[in-house]
Amino acid sequence: MTSSEITRGGSCPDPAPARLTVGIVSAGRVGTALGAALERVGHVVVACSAVSDASVRRAEQRLPDSQILPATDVAARCELLILAVPDDELADLVHGLAVTGSVRSGTIVAHTSGANGIGILAPLAQLGAVPLAIHPAMTFTGHDEDVSRLSSSCFGITADDEIGYAIAQSLVLEIGGEPVRVREEVRPLYHAALAHGSNHLVTLVSDAVAALRVALSGNELFGQQTVDGDPGGVAERVLAPLLSAALDNALRRGPAALTGPVARGDRAAVATHLRVLGEVDPDLAAGYRALSLRSAQIAGADPALIEILEDRR
């Protein structure tokens, strides 16, 4: 595959890029979702690697026409090699592929790590590979919705030159995503921002659900579902519209979306919250205190409230 097949004049994506033979290492949630998305637009996933029983089943379900082979054999058979392994396994995988000489010169090698840029692919670039970092800014569940969600996701892309960026951009646009350039030196910050938002949102929601279950348990109306520890229950239904509206407001209005006792500077209410949450779980109360302090700082709240939240009294 030559760069001229991907770009016209080396500056903009070709509206009809050539079909690629694709190899995927490994058949996890991310790799199989990307493989299925690429096959939907005409590329062919010829092989993938799968070690665990779960990854084998996932490969058979999502990529039924692909051969399941060792990583070195996958790399040798494709024009586009996607390395979709956990961040802490990527360097060793790249080293192994470089030592074995499995990747042919001219192969496009794209990893899906958010934290890494193209520097980690240097051993393969030295062998003539085209290094790309293409990270889907989305969480993956392993279910069918993963593939459809890719078409509404942004992808953080990093490349070595404009031709590389054009290739990455073409691949992302083909599957319906939105490519966003991320400079090599800021990949860790990019990743930290995404992890802070997505992972800590889960923690925040989990804590809110836990507290609300205690508040609602034992007072169910006649015929109403019992409040228990199973997900998707009454507590989640109470929170869902509130949290959805808060997320939407935050993304559209920024810090101006802050409401509630911290934004109002209501010290009495905040102190009460800390007390009752501490009775449920001191760690939960500590999380509330930390997030409330950050909210107060963003909102420019009364210094007296900040003093309470810093626990200086």
Beta strands, then each sheet from edge to edge (+ up, - down):
strand 1: 7-8
strand 2: 12-13
strand 3: 21-25
strand 4: 44-49
strand 5: 67-68
strand 6: 80-83
strand 7: 108-111
strand 8: 130-136
strand 9: 154-159
strand 10: 178-181
sheet 1: 1+ 2-
sheet 2: 5+ 4+ 3+ 6+ 7+ 8+ 9- 10-
end
